[in-house]
Amino acid sequence: MTTPTPERRTPYDDFAGFIGRTFAESEAAWREPRRPGHPAPNIVVVLVDDMGYSDIGPFGAEIPTPVLDRLAGQGVRLTNYHTMPLCSPARAALLTGLNPHRVGYSFVANADPGFPGYGMEIADDIPTLAETLHDAGYATYAVGKWHLTRDSASNAADDRRNWPLQKGFDRYYGVLEGLTSLFHPHQLVRDNSPLDIDAFPDDYYYTDDITDQAIAMVKSLRAHDADKPFLLYLAHNAVHGPLQARPEDIARHRGRYDEGWDRVRGDRFARQLAAGLFPEGTELPPRNGEPGHEVGAWDELTGEQKALYARYMEVYAAMVENIDTNLGRLLNTLDALGDLDNTIVVFTSDNGGTGEGGAEGTRSYFSRFVRHPGLPADWTPDVYRDPELIGGPRGLVHYPRGWGMASNTPFRLYKGQTYAGGVRVPFVISWPAGLAGGIRDQYQYVTDVAPTLLDLAGIERPAERRGVPVQELDGASFVPVLADAAAESAHVEQYCEMTGNRSYYRDGWKLVTLHRPGDDYDDSEWALYDIRADPTETTDVAAEHPDVLKELAAAWEAAAWRNDVFPLPDASGALALRNPDEARLHRPLTLLPGTPELERYRSSRLIAFRSFTITVRLAEHRAGDAGVLVSHGDQGGGYSLYVADGRLRFAYNEYGELTDTDAGPLSAGPHTIEVTATALPDIRWSFAFSVDGAPTGALDGVHQLIGMAPFQGISVGIDRKSPVSWPVYERHGTFPYSGALTSVTYTPGPPAPYDPQEIARTLQEAAAAFE
């Protein structure tokens, strides 16, 4: 069958002028430039990561936030704003105006179990806020955390279809993944390309850096176009763990938290009531006491615990203050450019404060962060660190969940849960030229942000984009609420779901669960609250209103089917499953000298939950040669094979505990060096070293690096950015190898039985056989 030839487009068909044979016989015409209505407002959306409801001054904090205080004073505070309980879903909802499951973000973009709600890609028929504004003539910039690209698609070989520039942004600078070191970011991306960076300056701090980049983008725009409006999406990685702050910022908070989380929580609640954020009679719930989420009384801690835990919170407060300071720098720039009065500024958080630091907090973030059913009894979710290192590049810390409870004052529970502590966050919006100030207590939801900003900018969301009908919005503009404190919210009901935790809001009633992973889903999980009278969810009234419970439970079920929520996670472990195409990432890989650092997730597929061999080939090693042959990881966990003083050495960083092993002499000449890691029971490795086939040393029985560790990828011939071994770094810096390195080859073995994907497959096979 012959394929029809497409019709040739006539080049003059859509030309508005006249074409003759010569210029003199022709009439010129120009296309109208795309410009929004003048003067269209600039839009700055500041999204903080894991910040609780009460963590800034306008919502009750003792942390100095003078810039936000001024914004809130001249703008509007939404006291009843709700978001998703986890970061990627919240970001997808904010940038699209659609419920996150519909967009494909049922979970963070670190999963791919093969269901529509977990697709982790924004479809072409779901335009982002940036795409709509860009099409209307806005400049569009994004800096900071993205976390809308699946981890397996965050490498330099990906087609980038879900990276920021492909989703409507003209410029981007930041980190594609969900977290990073604020002193040594693991993979910075500029526009569409990962940056090849060996080391950062001693005074580098990521929050300052992304603010510098944002300011530079705006200055460059104004140097070229005095009128073009812009969208700036400033998405902080702070205050997500690991908690890290500048020493001088931490110093200003010394002693501020010595009285503990109970006192801080009570004081914050008193300020909230005095400010009118809650009606008189609102109760502060008791400390969180739900199994697995309990918080003890501060007064029952030892003196040593109090000193340590207070230090964690000093770091957190320093991070919040630094965000405020950097926002001030950005706003001062807009003021100097004459743009501040006509700039809409939104400040909010992706979800509530977190309890992931556990009851005690941690100085070993990546071992505390691990979720695996088979962790051995001697697994250590914390390591000793000198208190002076807490908050610095060597201490990957997080605060105890008692501080997470205080962050979420006055609400219950944390990030990840659908109780208010996970989903109610601060929200400030300011536009000096277009909005008056005040407090609004109407229910609003994260999907309302995009339609509201378009409404304020006078831009209509198109029904089609590039000839394709776009999916309808779930959110609704709350411009009427901003204009009139007595206006009714257009958002009267909303479902929510996260890892089985569920809720449904309708007209002041809230149905909610605290789901235990692996339990059945049934109506006995539901609690019911009258949020109008009980905004802090202290009194379950399900027994008094069984008809309301039944009605809202049915509404949740219907909304779940309508929004791609099913299937819900269960005991099958299917959430750990990955696309079978990822099997190619377990093939042997050879890296040559000069190869940019291998991306984190790509690197992890070579070693995670399995045996593996590293083969290093040296064309020539001279007597005085030294340096790193291969490194993988950072201060949170990793390993490094290096040569010093004529000997081969292997540094193994076990989530902060460093072991440096002598792997034998290395004589002059060409060599083949092998590091053989054997996966043992209890999620351990043993390492054996050989030179030219002869055994030279061993390291036995160390805990494997799993979960998010090693967080920094593989480097050949150097230890880039955050070092595996701080003592080696202090002596030698990045320590590039001075000899002739030919290649480094990774040969992964088969997965161990405790690989989460193997566990999930085994459970599914057993379930299928039972049926």
Buried (B, 14 or more C-beta within 10 A) or exposed (E): EEEEEEEEEEEEEEBEEEEEEEEEEEEEEEEEEEEBEEEBBBBBBBBBBBBBBBBBBBBBBBBBBEBBBBBBEBBBBBBBBBBBBBBBBBBBBBBBBBBBBBBBBBBBBBBBBEBEBBBBBBBEEBBBBBBBBBBBBBBBBBBBBBBBBBBBBBBBEBEBEBBBBBBBBBBBBBBBBBBBBBBBBBBBBEEEEBEEBBBBEEEBBBBBBBBBBBBBBBEEBBEEEEEBBBBBBBBBBBBBBBBBBBEEBBEEBEEBBBBBBBBBBBBBBEBBBEBEBBEEEBBBBEBBEEEEBBBBEBEEBEEEBBEBBBBBBBBBBBBBBBBBBBBBBBBEBBEEBEBBEBBBBBBBBBBBBBBBBBEBBBBBBBBBBBEBEEBEEEBBBBBEBEEEBBBBBBBBBBBBBBBBBBBBBBBBBBBBBBBBBBBBBBBBBBBBEBBEEEBBBBBBBBBBBBBBBBBBBEBEBBEEBEEEEBBEBBBBBBBBBBEEEEBEBBBEBBBBBBBBBBBBBBEBBBBBBBBEBEEEEEEEBBBBBBBEEBBBBBBEBBEEBEEBBBBBBEBBBEBBEEBBBBEBBBEBBBBBBBEEEEEEBBEEBBBEBEBBBBBBBBBBBBBBBBBBBBBBBBEEBEEEBBBBBBBBBBBBBBBBBBBBEBBBBBBBBBBBBBEBBEBBEBEEEEBEBBBBBBBBEBBBBBBBBBBEEEEBBBBEEBBBBBBBBBBBBBBBBBBBBBBBBBEBBEEBEBBBBBBBBBBBBBBBBEBBEBBBBBBBBEBBEEEEEEE
